[in-house]
Structure formats: C-alpha cells, structure tokens
Amino acid sequence: MTEDRGLITVASQWSVHETIDRLQAAVTAAGLLVFARIDHEAGAVEAGLALRPTELLIFGHPRGGTALMQDRQTSGIDLPVKALAWQDAGGAVWLTYNEGSWIAERHQLGAASETAVKAIDAGLAAVVHQATQDRAET
C-alpha cells in the first residue's frame, strides 16, 4: 500500500474489471449505495484513443457524507467517495482512493466531522481490502 498526497493505492491480485466487480459487491454488502461505474478505457476506445484498463466506482451513503457537508459544503466536491482501479504499464493492477482525512484537511473540516471521517477511512479500508485481497485469502 502506498500513500501519495491523500491518495491511497493498494495492489490488487485481480484484473481491473474484476477488482471493480469485487469492490461493488463489498460496497453493496456494507449497505452503501453505488452511484456510478465508469469504464474510462471504453470511453477512450469510443474516442479512438488507447488507454490501459481503468475503471472508476463512485459510492457512499448520505449518513457518512452529509456530516462532512454540514461542516463545510465544499467537501461535497469530493463526495461521494470514489475508487479507481487501473493497470500500469507493467500489467500490475492497483486500486486508488482518496483518504478521508485528506478530504477533511483539504476542506478544513472541524471536530463535527471527525467521527464521520474516521468511519469513512475505516469503511474504505475494509471494502478495498475485500476487493483486492490475495486470491489465497478468499
């Protein structure tokens, strides 16, 4: 797992498509809502361009995000949360998402959001683990 300016990137043992399928299943099982699934590679192909497999899942729940927006409405630009599965030039697959505490820092959220931010971070870590875990763990 790597962290870069609020982005957390986790290696996946699955293809990009399967990683997002697994993430979608984990998110749904956790009671979260899936708002959109975007296949960036397919969009590139439609535009006559090449792009390695890249898919985005947008998900969340009003229970988590509303507290942040009540604290500071600009946090809504980063909500609902997103996770991007992508394949690098070497063929490795990664899942990248924004760290909840980075969102809090970016929008200068206060103590009123602290519990929700911690819950978002813990929830993201759990569903990302389920989506990317080693095949031997399943």
C-alpha positions as CSV (number, residue, x, y, z in Angstrom):
1,M,0.0,0.0,0.0
2,T,1.3,3.4,-0.9
3,E,0.1,6.9,0.0
4,D,0.6,10.0,-2.1
5,R,-0.8,13.4,-1.2
6,G,-4.1,11.9,0.2
7,L,-4.3,9.1,-2.4
8,I,-4.0,5.6,-1.1
9,T,-3.0,2.9,-3.6
10,V,-3.4,-0.8,-3.0
11,A,-2.2,-3.6,-5.2
12,S,-4.9,-5.9,-6.5
13,Q,-4.5,-9.6,-7.3
14,W,-7.4,-9.3,-9.8
15,S,-8.0,-7.7,-13.2
16,V,-9.3,-4.1,-13.2
17,H,-12.8,-5.3,-14.2
18,E,-12.8,-8.0,-11.5
19,T,-11.4,-5.6,-8.9
20,I,-14.3,-3.2,-9.5
21,D,-16.8,-6.1,-9.5
22,R,-15.4,-7.2,-6.2
23,L,-15.4,-3.6,-4.8
24,Q,-19.0,-3.1,-6.0
25,A,-20.1,-6.3,-4.2
26,A,-18.3,-5.3,-1.0
27,V,-19.8,-1.8,-1.1
28,T,-23.3,-3.2,-1.6
29,A,-22.8,-5.8,1.1
30,A,-21.8,-3.0,3.5
31,G,-25.1,-1.2,2.9
32,L,-23.5,1.6,0.7
33,L,-25.0,2.9,-2.5
34,V,-23.3,2.7,-5.9
35,F,-23.9,5.9,-7.8
36,A,-21.9,5.2,-10.9
37,R,-19.4,2.9,-12.6
38,I,-17.3,4.4,-15.3
39,D,-15.2,2.5,-17.7
40,H,-12.5,5.0,-18.8
41,E,-10.9,2.5,-21.2
42,A,-14.2,2.0,-23.1
43,G,-14.6,5.8,-23.3
44,A,-11.1,6.2,-24.7
45,V,-11.8,3.5,-27.3
46,E,-15.0,5.3,-28.4
47,A,-13.0,8.4,-28.9
48,G,-10.5,6.4,-31.0
49,L,-7.8,6.5,-28.3
50,A,-5.9,3.9,-26.4
51,L,-5.9,3.5,-22.6
52,R,-4.9,0.7,-20.3
53,P,-7.9,-0.8,-18.3
54,T,-9.1,1.9,-16.0
55,E,-12.5,1.9,-14.1
56,L,-14.0,4.2,-11.5
57,L,-16.6,3.3,-8.9
58,I,-18.5,6.1,-7.2
59,F,-20.2,5.1,-4.0
60,G,-21.2,6.1,-0.5
61,H,-24.1,6.8,1.8
62,P,-25.7,10.0,3.0
63,R,-25.0,9.0,6.6
64,G,-21.3,9.5,6.0
65,G,-21.1,12.3,3.6
66,T,-23.8,14.6,4.9
67,A,-21.9,15.3,8.2
68,L,-18.9,16.5,6.2
69,M,-21.1,18.7,4.0
70,Q,-22.9,20.1,7.1
71,D,-19.5,21.1,8.4
72,R,-18.3,22.6,5.1
73,Q,-20.3,22.3,2.0
74,T,-17.3,22.4,-0.3
75,S,-16.5,18.8,0.8
76,G,-19.3,17.8,-1.5
77,I,-16.9,18.1,-4.4
78,D,-15.1,15.0,-3.1
79,L,-18.2,13.1,-2.2
80,P,-19.5,10.6,-2.7
81,V,-16.2,8.7,-2.4
82,K,-14.5,7.1,-5.4
83,A,-12.1,4.3,-6.1
84,L,-10.1,3.9,-9.3
85,A,-8.9,0.5,-10.5
86,W,-6.1,0.8,-13.1
87,Q,-3.5,-1.3,-14.8
88,D,0.0,0.1,-15.0
89,A,2.4,-0.3,-17.9
90,G,3.9,-3.5,-16.4
91,G,0.5,-5.1,-16.2
92,A,0.0,-4.8,-12.4
93,V,-3.4,-3.7,-11.2
94,W,-4.0,-1.1,-8.5
95,L,-6.9,0.4,-6.6
96,T,-6.6,4.1,-5.6
97,Y,-8.9,6.2,-3.5
98,N,-8.9,9.4,-1.5
99,E,-8.1,9.2,2.2
100,G,-11.0,10.6,4.3
101,S,-8.6,12.5,6.5
102,W,-7.2,14.2,3.3
103,I,-10.7,15.3,2.4
104,A,-11.0,16.7,5.9
105,E,-7.7,18.5,5.6
106,R,-8.5,19.8,2.1
107,H,-11.8,21.3,3.2
108,Q,-10.6,22.3,6.7
109,L,-13.3,20.3,8.4
110,G,-13.6,20.6,12.1
111,A,-14.4,18.4,15.1
112,A,-18.0,18.0,14.0
113,S,-16.8,15.8,11.1
114,E,-14.1,13.8,13.0
115,T,-16.3,10.7,13.7
116,A,-17.6,10.6,10.1
117,V,-14.1,11.0,8.6
118,K,-12.8,8.1,10.8
119,A,-15.8,6.0,9.8
120,I,-15.2,6.8,6.1
121,D,-11.5,5.8,6.4
122,A,-12.2,2.6,8.2
123,G,-15.0,1.7,5.8
124,L,-12.9,2.4,2.7
125,A,-10.0,0.3,4.0
126,A,-12.4,-2.6,4.7
127,V,-14.1,-2.6,1.3
128,V,-10.8,-2.0,-0.6
129,H,-9.2,-5.0,1.3
130,Q,-12.2,-7.2,0.2
131,A,-11.8,-6.1,-3.4
132,T,-8.0,-6.5,-3.6
133,Q,-7.1,-9.3,-1.2
134,D,-4.9,-12.1,-2.3
135,R,-6.6,-15.0,-4.1
136,A,-5.3,-17.3,-1.3
137,E,-7.4,-15.4,1.3
138,T,-10.7,-15.9,-0.5
